[in-house]
Amino acid sequence: MNIKHLEFFVAVAQYGSINKAAQSLYISQPHLSHIIKEIETDVGFDLFQRTKQGVVLTPEGEQFLEHSNAILREMENLKRFSRKVNPDKDRLSLSMTKFSHTMESFNEVCCHNENLESFSYRLNEGSTVDVIDDVLTGTADVGVIHFASHESAHMRSSLEQKGITVTPIASLSLHIVISKNHELIQRGQPVTLAALQDYGFVRYYGQYEDFIYNIATENVHLDLNNSPKITYVYGRAALLHLIASSNFYTIGIQGFTTQDSMYQVLSMPIPNCKERVEFGIITLKDCQLSDSEKEFVDNVTDRYRRLQLEDEE
């Protein structure tokens, strides 16, 4: 059980429905049901009574809700306190989904400003849900997220209702990310999702809702969450090192600047795939960005738009 799980529990209690809470949290109903079951197993009692109309808190669940709200309020107070420390320093407070392209922009801004007299730069990485939460709670001023292009209108509408502004920066095709020395390449065979079904799939731990793990082409539909051979990792470096030294693969976009030189890993377009991933910058509507945050926004916007131009060639 963690803070995020407490937030999910509180959402279910507020909505009185796992399905409605899941929609508000941008995760699936089965995944949220699983989390609630995990919490109930951890605490040793039922939090909800299931009914045809939804869910109702048990007496124990009511008490658990009081404690959960108290913990979440204190976490919110800590976040507000941390933002009051050194308010005059130049700041860059960023939350991002795990794409090295975004990290490259963050690194360039850090390097460009390393001789400033004082600054406070912070970076969080997580799922799209995590990034949205970071922006909503003030943990980050700027978020960079990705989502399925066909969900774009719904995503923007939902976020705007929460007081978040979404600025689209690119729409990109999906790629297979694979070692230059993969068996298929060495044999001169086509690299397709169908051909990779017997190979290991490496993915980020916990991001079960990421649509890039559930994609379709004209020839095959694959829910990669159900792959028979999966390795879960937390970080981008671990993922890339594993792919570089094995026949594992993952799904991503075009290669970032140092991908080949550092890892000898290729990004290859998925044949006949109509799915696209959209990237956007999110901020609270009234958020005043620092100079470094504005610099980052310009940098990452230019980077992803150049990727889109390359993608369209």
N, C-alpha and C positions, 0 to 999 in steps of 0.2 A: 504494500500500500504506500502511495506517495501523495504529495500535494495535488498533483493533477487528478489522481483518482478521487480525492475528496471533492474537488471541483465538479467532477462528473457526477458523483453521488448527490451533491447539492442541486445540480441541474435537474436530475431525475425527480428529486423531491419537489422542486419548484413546479415542474411541468405536470407531475402526476402521471407521466407517460415516458417509458423508455424510448419509444419511437420519436416522439416530439423532441425530447432532450437530445437524442442522437442527431436529428436534423439541425438543431441549433448549434451543436458542437462540431458539425461537419465530419461525423464518423458514422459508421453503419450501426443499425440496431443490434445485429448479432454481436458485434465487437463490444458495444456498450453493455449488453446483457452479460457478457463474459466478465467484464470488469466488475460489475456489481456483484456477481457471484464470487469473484475472487475476494472482494472486500468482506462479504458475508462469511466466507471461509476463514479469513484472517481474524475477524472479531469473534467468531464463534456463535453468531446468532443471525436470524433473518432481519434485514433492514426494512423490507417491504412485504406486504401481502399482494399477491398478483390477483387481479380481477379482470373481468371482461372489458371494463371501462379503462383500465390502466393499472396503476400501482398506488398503494396507500401505505404510508409509514406505519410500522409496528410501534408499540410503546418504546421498545429498545431503539428503534430507528429514530424516534423523536428525540431521544436523549443524544444519540449519536450525531444528529443534525445540529443540535445546540453546540456540541464540542467542535464539530467541523466548521461551523460558521465562525466560532471564536478563533480557531487556528487560522482560517483564511483572512479574517480581519487583521490579526497580528502580522501575518505575512504582508498584507497590503500596507500596513503602517511601516514595516521595515523597508519596503521598497520606496515609500515616500521619503523616509528619513535618508536613505542612501542617496537620493537625488538632490537633497539639500546640501550635501557635503561638497565643498569646493565649487560653488555655483559659477564662479568667475572663470574657471578653467575652460579652455576650448574642449568641446566634447564631441564624441561620436559614439552614439549608442545604437547598435545594430543587432537585429535578429534575422536569421536567414535559414532557408532550407539548405540541405547539404549539397550545394553545387560549387565546385572549385572556381568557377567563373566569377561568382559573387565574392569569394574569398580573395581572388586576385585584385578586385577593385578595392576591397578593404585594405589589403596589403599596400597597394600603391598610395592610397591616401595617408596611411601611417608613415610610410617612408618619405613622402613629400613633406610631411609636417614634423618630422622627428626633431628638428632643431628649434621648434617653438619653446618658449620659456616654460609653459606648463600646459598639460592637456590630460584628459581622461577619456580613453577609448575603450569601449567594451563590445564584445561580440558573443552572442548566443547562437547555437545551432540546434535545430530540431525539425519536427514535422511542420507542415503548413498550419495545423491547429496550434502548435506550440508558438509559432511566430505571431499568429493573430492574437493569442493570449498575452504575449509579451508586450505588444503594442497597446492592447486594451488596458493593461494594468500599469502602463508606464515604465515597465522594465526596459523597453527599447523605444526610441523615438521613431526609428525607421525599420521597416520589415521588408524583406524580399521573399516572396512566396511563389509557388507554382501550382497550377491546377489544370484540369482538362479543359481544352478550348470550348467544348460543348457545354461546360458548366459555367462559362464566363459570366453570362448575364445573371444567373442565379447567385453566383459568388459575389459579384459587385453589389447587387441589390441587398443581399444579406448583410454584407459588411457596412454598407452605407447606413442601414438601419441601426447599426451599433455605433455610429459616429466615426467610422473609418473611411478615409478616402483611398481609392484604389487607382493607381496610375499604370495602365498597361505599358510594358516596354518591349515585349517580343512574343511571337508565336513561332515555335520551333518543332521540327519533326523529331520523332523518337529514333534513337540509335541503339544498336547492340554494342556494349563495351566489352572488349575482349583482348587477350594478349596477342601480340604480334607473332608469338610462337605457338599459338593454339593448334591443336591437332588438325582441325578442319582447314586452317590456312596452310599448314605444312603439307597437307594432302591435296591442296588445290580444290577443295570442295566448297560449294556455296555456303555462306554463313547466313542461315535463316533461323527463325524461331523453331521451326519444325526440326531442323537438323540439330538444334541444341537441346532438345528435350531430354536426351540421355546424359547431359552434362550437368555439373553442379551449378547452382544459381546462388549468387551472393547478394545480400540485401541488407538494408538497415534494420536493426532491431526495433520493433514496436510500431513502425510506420505501416500498419496493415491497410490503412485507407488510401495509400498513395496509388492513384489510378495507373501509374506507369508499370505497376506489377500485375495489371489486369488489362491486357490489350488484345486487339483483333487486327488481323490482316484479311485480305480477300480469301486467303486459303485456310487460315486457322485462327481460332480464338483460344487464348491461353490465360488462365488465372495462375500466375507464377507463384502466388501464395501457396498453391497446392503442389508445387514441384516436389518430386520424390527426394531430391538432393538439395538441401538448402543450408547455407551457412549464414548466420546472423552476426553482424558487426555493428559497432556504435559509430565509428569514425570513418571519414573519407580515406585517410591514409591507410587504415587497415584494409578497407575494401579494395583499394587500388593495388596494394602490395600483394594481396591474395590473388587477384586476377592476373597480375604480372607474372606470378610464379606458378601458375596452374592452368587448368583447362576450364576453370570457372568463368562465368560471365555475369553481367548485369545489364540493366537498361538505363540509358541516360540520354544525353544530347551530344552535339559536336564536342570534339576534344577541346580542353582548355589549353592555354599557351604552352605549358611545360609538360603536358601529359605524355607525349612521346619520349622526350629527352629524359624525364625523370623515371618513368614507369614502363616504357616500351609497350604501351597499351593503346589500342586503336578504338575509334568510335566509327561504326559502320551503319549506314542507314538501313532500317528494317524494310525489306522488300514489300511493296504493296500495302504499306501501313498508312491508313488515313488518319489515325490518331495524331493529335498535336498537343504540345504542352505550352501553356501560356504562362509567362512570367509577369509579375506586377510588383510595384512598390506600394507599400501601405503605410499610412501615417494617420494619427488622429486629426480630425478636421481642423482643430485650432492649435495644433502643435507648431511652435516656432523653432525651425531648424537652425543649428549653429552653422558657421561657415564651413566647417569640416564635413558636417552632414550634408550640406548642399553640394559640396565637392564630391562626396561619395555618390549621391544621387545622380549627378551629371556623369560621373565616370561609369557607374554600373549601367546606366541607361544607354550610353554610347556603346559599351561593350556588347550588350545583348542585342542591340539593333544592328550592329555589325555582324553578329552571328546570324541574325535573321536574313540579312542580305546574302551572306555566304550560303545559307540554307536554300535560298530561292534560286541560286544560280544553277 
